[in-house]
Amino acid sequence: MSARRVPGVRAPWIAGLVLFLTLAAAAGIYMSRPRDSSPVPQSILDSRRESTVAAQQAIARSLNGGLSSLAEIATVVDESMSQRNRALLLPFKGRIWKSLYVVNRTSHVVVAQVGDPAQPAVLGDPLPSEAGSRLAQVGTDRQIVQYTPVGKAADAKYLLVGHLDPNRLGELLAVAGPEGAWLLDKSGSVIAGPRDRTPPQGVVDQDMEPGEGSSGSRVQHTAERYEVIAWASLGGKPPSSTLGWTVVSNQATVETVAPTDASRQRAITVAALLAVLTVIGFATLYFLVLRQIRLLWRVAESTGQIVPKAPKHGEAGRVAMAFTHARATPSGRNLTRGNDYTH
């Protein structure tokens, strides 16, 4: 029967040392990998996004509220036309619309108007049959046109139209940022906002379906300063959510986080610390276990005339002392000689 060689304690010790050193190196490589980091604290980014969302919600409520108010006026107009055969618009002249008028859906004839001259051509042909809002070019200005049927939508003969000045939304946009906030259409053109500044580019998702809604914020570095750009598309209830418009803000900030270019140095420091701790741990294991076993093995293999260095502490020291006492007795010396003869 052949004897099989059993690995000693040194083999797993070496394997463990190599494994832990490899793990320390892997940890250093992982920590030193490049990361996408922002030079501005996340709290600032979240705050700018939340204020932009608040402005977006205010504008959405304003547009929806304007359309609801227009529907209430349409009820009054419908009653006045039924009773007096003419539209009653004069009491509503001081409302939010620059131009307010009633147009015949079939002939496009304006039957009543207050404010600026009526512009029914901006609604296209045929005229809309349901309530809604759209952006239209009126002369040299862009205006928000809101409209609603007079009477039941199915058989409405007239359409009540109001042209809203986008500049009236400036106060609502100011919530998003005092330096610069804009209302952009789906193509990225400015509907409302400061005309002396250019809005940030690349924040309007032209492929996004109206009503989906999205918001976010990011940092850009321009002119030796950091700026936080935030955006929020019109959401909430229709019809404002179906327009595909987006509120965008641009705010400079001086609050930045510590530079992040020292990550590689920190990774090397951590990896070196792990490697040192690994070496210390396995060196302690070697001196407390492996070296004691080796000395104990030498004591067991030695003859009475040769006294090798023996362990003095712990279990290995007690076993070495037992070997020494055994050799001191006659039976122990005979056993030692027998072992010598067998070698």
C-alpha positions as CSV (number, residue, x, y, z in Angstrom):
1,M,0.0,0.0,0.0
2,S,1.6,3.2,-1.1
3,A,1.8,6.1,1.3
4,R,0.2,9.3,0.2
5,R,1.8,12.6,0.8
6,V,-0.4,14.9,3.0
7,P,0.2,18.6,2.5
8,G,1.6,20.4,5.6
9,V,0.3,23.6,7.2
10,R,2.6,25.8,5.2
11,A,0.7,25.2,1.9
12,P,-2.6,26.7,3.1
13,W,-0.7,29.5,4.8
14,I,1.0,30.5,1.6
15,A,-2.3,30.2,-0.3
16,G,-4.1,32.4,2.2
17,L,-1.3,35.0,2.1
18,V,-1.4,35.2,-1.7
19,L,-5.2,35.3,-1.7
20,F,-5.5,38.2,0.8
21,L,-2.8,40.2,-1.0
22,T,-4.6,39.7,-4.2
23,L,-7.9,40.9,-2.6
24,A,-6.1,44.0,-1.3
25,A,-4.8,44.8,-4.8
26,A,-8.2,44.2,-6.3
27,A,-9.8,46.6,-3.7
28,G,-7.3,49.3,-4.7
29,I,-8.0,48.9,-8.4
30,Y,-11.7,49.0,-7.8
31,M,-11.6,52.1,-5.7
32,S,-9.3,53.9,-8.1
33,R,-11.6,53.4,-11.1
34,P,-12.9,56.6,-12.7
35,R,-16.3,57.8,-11.4
36,D,-18.8,60.3,-12.6
37,S,-19.0,62.9,-9.8
38,S,-20.5,66.3,-9.5
39,P,-18.5,69.3,-8.2
40,V,-21.8,70.6,-6.7
41,P,-23.4,69.0,-3.6
42,Q,-26.4,66.8,-4.4
43,S,-28.5,68.9,-2.1
44,I,-28.1,71.9,-4.4
45,L,-29.0,69.9,-7.4
46,D,-32.1,68.5,-5.7
47,S,-33.1,72.0,-4.5
48,R,-32.8,73.5,-8.0
49,R,-34.8,70.6,-9.5
50,E,-37.6,71.0,-6.9
51,S,-37.9,74.7,-7.4
52,T,-38.1,74.2,-11.2
53,V,-40.8,71.5,-10.7
54,A,-42.7,74.0,-8.5
55,A,-42.6,76.6,-11.3
56,Q,-43.7,74.0,-13.8
57,Q,-46.7,73.1,-11.6
58,A,-47.6,76.7,-11.2
59,I,-47.6,77.3,-14.9
60,A,-49.6,74.2,-15.6
61,R,-52.2,75.3,-13.0
62,S,-52.3,78.7,-14.6
63,L,-52.9,77.4,-18.1
64,N,-55.5,75.0,-17.0
65,G,-57.1,77.6,-14.8
66,G,-57.2,80.0,-17.7
67,L,-58.9,77.5,-19.9
68,S,-61.5,76.8,-17.1
69,S,-62.1,80.5,-16.7
70,L,-62.6,80.7,-20.5
71,A,-65.2,77.9,-20.3
72,E,-67.1,79.9,-17.6
73,I,-67.1,83.0,-19.9
74,A,-68.3,80.7,-22.7
75,T,-71.3,79.8,-20.6
76,V,-72.2,83.5,-20.2
77,V,-71.6,84.2,-23.9
78,D,-73.9,81.3,-24.8
79,E,-76.7,82.6,-22.6
80,S,-76.3,86.2,-23.9
81,M,-76.4,85.1,-27.5
82,S,-79.6,83.0,-26.8
83,Q,-81.3,85.9,-25.0
84,R,-79.9,89.0,-26.8
85,N,-78.6,87.5,-30.0
86,R,-75.2,89.0,-29.2
87,A,-72.1,87.9,-27.3
88,L,-71.5,89.6,-24.0
89,L,-67.7,90.1,-23.7
90,L,-67.2,93.7,-22.4
91,P,-67.3,92.7,-18.6
92,F,-64.4,90.4,-19.2
93,K,-62.1,92.9,-20.9
94,G,-59.8,93.3,-17.9
95,R,-59.0,89.6,-17.6
96,I,-55.7,87.9,-18.4
97,W,-56.1,87.7,-22.2
98,K,-54.7,90.3,-24.5
99,S,-57.5,89.6,-27.0
100,L,-60.8,87.9,-26.4
101,Y,-63.3,87.2,-29.2
102,V,-66.1,85.0,-30.4
103,V,-65.7,83.5,-33.9
104,N,-68.2,81.6,-36.1
105,R,-66.7,78.1,-36.7
106,T,-68.2,77.8,-40.2
107,S,-67.6,81.3,-41.7
108,H,-64.7,82.4,-39.5
109,V,-66.5,85.7,-38.9
110,V,-65.7,87.4,-35.6
111,V,-69.1,88.3,-34.0
112,A,-67.7,90.0,-30.8
113,Q,-64.3,91.0,-29.5
114,V,-62.5,93.0,-26.7
115,G,-58.9,93.9,-26.3
116,D,-56.4,93.6,-29.2
117,P,-57.8,92.8,-32.7
118,A,-59.0,89.3,-33.3
119,Q,-56.7,86.9,-35.1
120,P,-58.8,83.8,-35.9
121,A,-56.5,82.7,-38.7
122,V,-53.9,81.5,-36.1
123,L,-56.3,78.6,-35.3
124,G,-56.1,77.2,-38.8
125,D,-58.9,75.7,-40.9
126,P,-61.1,74.1,-39.8
127,L,-61.4,75.7,-36.4
128,P,-61.0,73.4,-33.4
129,S,-64.1,71.7,-32.2
130,E,-62.9,71.0,-28.6
131,A,-61.3,73.1,-25.9
132,G,-57.5,73.4,-25.9
133,S,-54.4,75.5,-26.0
134,R,-51.6,76.1,-28.5
135,L,-48.7,78.4,-29.3
136,A,-49.2,80.7,-32.2
137,Q,-47.3,83.5,-34.0
138,V,-49.4,86.7,-33.9
139,G,-47.5,89.4,-35.9
140,T,-44.1,89.6,-34.3
141,D,-45.1,88.1,-31.0
142,R,-45.7,84.5,-29.9
143,Q,-48.9,84.1,-27.9
144,I,-50.6,81.3,-26.1
145,V,-54.0,80.8,-27.7
146,Q,-56.7,79.2,-25.6
147,Y,-60.2,78.3,-27.0
148,T,-63.3,76.6,-26.0
149,P,-66.7,75.9,-27.8
150,V,-69.6,78.1,-26.9
151,G,-72.4,75.7,-25.9
152,K,-72.2,71.9,-26.4
153,A,-69.1,70.9,-28.2
154,A,-71.0,68.5,-30.5
155,D,-73.1,71.2,-32.1
156,A,-71.3,74.4,-31.1
157,K,-71.6,77.1,-33.7
158,Y,-69.2,79.5,-32.1
159,L,-65.8,79.3,-30.6
160,L,-64.5,81.6,-27.7
161,V,-60.9,82.4,-28.2
162,G,-58.4,84.2,-25.8
163,H,-54.8,85.2,-26.6
164,L,-52.6,85.0,-23.5
165,D,-49.5,87.1,-23.2
166,P,-46.7,84.6,-22.3
167,N,-44.9,87.4,-20.4
168,R,-47.6,87.2,-17.7
169,L,-46.0,83.8,-16.8
170,G,-42.7,85.6,-15.8
171,E,-43.7,85.8,-12.1
172,L,-44.4,82.1,-12.1
173,L,-41.1,81.4,-13.8
174,A,-39.2,83.4,-11.1
175,V,-39.9,80.6,-8.7
176,A,-37.5,78.4,-10.7
177,G,-34.7,80.9,-10.4
178,P,-34.1,84.7,-10.2
179,E,-31.2,84.6,-12.6
180,G,-32.8,82.8,-15.5
181,A,-35.9,80.6,-16.1
182,W,-37.6,79.9,-19.4
183,L,-40.7,78.2,-20.7
184,L,-39.7,76.3,-23.9
185,D,-41.7,74.5,-26.5
186,K,-41.0,71.1,-27.8
187,S,-38.5,72.4,-30.3
188,G,-36.6,74.3,-27.6
189,S,-37.8,77.7,-28.7
190,V,-38.5,80.3,-25.9
191,I,-42.2,80.9,-25.1
192,A,-41.6,83.0,-22.0
193,G,-38.5,84.1,-20.1
194,P,-35.6,86.7,-20.3
195,R,-34.9,87.6,-23.9
196,D,-31.5,89.0,-23.2
197,R,-30.1,85.5,-22.3
198,T,-30.0,82.2,-24.1
199,P,-31.6,79.2,-22.3
200,P,-29.5,76.1,-21.8
201,Q,-29.4,73.7,-24.7
202,G,-30.0,69.9,-24.7
203,V,-32.5,69.8,-21.9
204,V,-35.7,69.3,-24.0
205,D,-36.4,65.8,-25.0
206,Q,-38.0,66.2,-28.5
207,D,-38.7,62.4,-28.7
208,M,-40.7,62.4,-25.4
209,E,-44.4,62.0,-25.9
210,P,-46.6,64.9,-24.4
211,G,-47.9,64.1,-21.0
212,E,-45.0,61.8,-20.0
213,G,-43.3,64.3,-17.7
214,S,-39.7,64.4,-16.8
215,S,-37.5,66.5,-14.5
216,G,-33.8,66.6,-13.6
217,S,-30.8,68.7,-12.9
218,R,-27.1,68.8,-13.9
219,V,-24.0,70.9,-13.5
220,Q,-22.0,72.7,-16.2
221,H,-18.9,74.9,-15.9
222,T,-18.8,78.1,-17.9
223,A,-16.9,81.4,-17.6
224,E,-15.0,80.1,-14.5
225,R,-18.1,79.4,-12.5
226,Y,-20.4,76.4,-11.9
227,E,-24.1,76.6,-13.1
228,V,-26.9,74.3,-12.1
229,I,-29.3,73.6,-14.9
230,A,-32.7,72.2,-14.0
231,W,-35.7,71.3,-16.1
232,A,-39.3,70.0,-15.6
233,S,-41.8,69.3,-18.4
234,L,-45.4,70.3,-18.0
235,G,-47.3,67.6,-16.2
236,G,-50.4,67.3,-14.2
237,K,-53.9,67.4,-15.7
238,P,-54.6,68.0,-19.4
239,P,-54.6,70.1,-21.5
240,S,-51.4,71.7,-20.2
241,S,-49.7,68.3,-19.9
242,T,-50.3,67.6,-23.7
243,L,-48.5,70.7,-24.9
244,G,-45.0,69.2,-24.5
245,W,-43.6,72.4,-23.0
246,T,-40.7,72.4,-20.5
247,V,-39.6,74.8,-17.7
248,V,-35.8,75.3,-17.7
249,S,-33.8,77.2,-15.1
250,N,-30.1,78.2,-15.0
251,Q,-28.6,79.3,-11.6
252,A,-25.0,80.0,-10.8
253,T,-23.6,78.5,-7.6
254,V,-20.4,79.0,-5.6
255,E,-21.0,76.1,-3.2
256,T,-18.9,73.2,-4.4
257,V,-17.7,70.0,-2.8
258,A,-14.1,69.0,-2.3
259,P,-12.1,68.1,-5.4
260,T,-12.5,64.4,-6.3
261,D,-9.2,63.9,-8.2
262,A,-7.5,62.3,-5.1
263,S,-9.4,59.1,-5.4
264,R,-6.5,57.2,-6.9
265,Q,-4.2,58.3,-4.0
266,R,-6.8,57.2,-1.5
267,A,-7.2,53.9,-3.3
268,I,-3.5,53.3,-3.2
269,T,-3.4,54.2,0.5
270,V,-6.3,51.8,1.3
271,A,-4.7,49.0,-0.7
272,A,-1.3,49.4,1.0
273,L,-3.0,49.4,4.4
274,L,-4.8,46.2,3.6
275,A,-1.6,44.6,2.3
276,V,0.3,45.6,5.5
277,L,-2.4,44.3,7.8
278,T,-2.5,41.1,5.8
279,V,1.3,40.6,6.1
280,I,1.2,41.4,9.8
281,G,-1.6,38.9,10.3
282,F,0.0,36.1,8.4
283,A,3.4,36.8,10.0
284,T,1.8,36.5,13.4
285,L,0.2,33.3,12.3
286,Y,3.6,32.0,11.2
287,F,5.5,32.8,14.4
288,L,2.7,31.6,16.7
289,V,1.8,28.4,14.8
290,L,4.0,27.4,11.9
291,R,7.4,28.2,13.5
292,Q,6.3,26.5,16.8
293,I,5.3,23.3,14.8
294,R,8.7,23.3,13.0
295,L,10.6,23.6,16.3
296,L,8.5,20.9,17.9
297,W,9.2,18.7,14.9
298,R,13.0,19.2,15.3
299,V,12.7,18.3,19.0
300,A,10.8,15.1,18.2
301,E,13.4,14.1,15.6
302,S,16.5,14.9,17.6
303,T,18.6,12.3,19.5
304,G,19.7,12.6,23.1
305,Q,23.1,14.0,22.3
306,I,21.7,16.9,20.1
307,V,19.5,19.5,21.9
308,P,17.8,21.7,19.3
309,K,16.0,25.0,20.1
310,A,12.7,24.1,21.5
311,P,9.4,26.1,21.9
312,K,9.0,27.5,25.4
313,H,5.4,28.8,25.4
314,G,1.9,27.5,24.8
315,E,0.9,24.0,23.9
316,A,4.0,23.5,21.7
317,G,6.2,24.4,24.7
318,R,4.4,21.9,26.9
319,V,4.8,19.1,24.2
320,A,8.5,19.9,23.8
321,M,8.9,19.7,27.6
322,A,7.2,16.3,27.5
323,F,9.6,15.1,24.9
324,T,12.6,16.3,27.0
325,H,11.3,14.5,30.1
326,A,10.6,11.3,28.1
327,R,14.2,11.2,26.9
328,A,15.5,11.6,30.5
329,T,13.9,8.3,31.5
330,P,15.5,4.9,30.5
331,S,12.4,3.9,28.5
332,G,12.5,7.2,26.7
333,R,16.2,6.7,25.8
334,N,15.5,3.2,24.5
335,L,12.6,4.6,22.5
336,T,14.8,7.2,21.0
337,R,17.5,4.7,20.0
338,G,14.8,2.6,18.4
339,N,13.7,5.5,16.4
340,D,17.4,6.1,15.4
341,Y,17.8,2.5,14.2
342,T,14.7,2.8,12.1
343,H,16.0,5.9,10.4
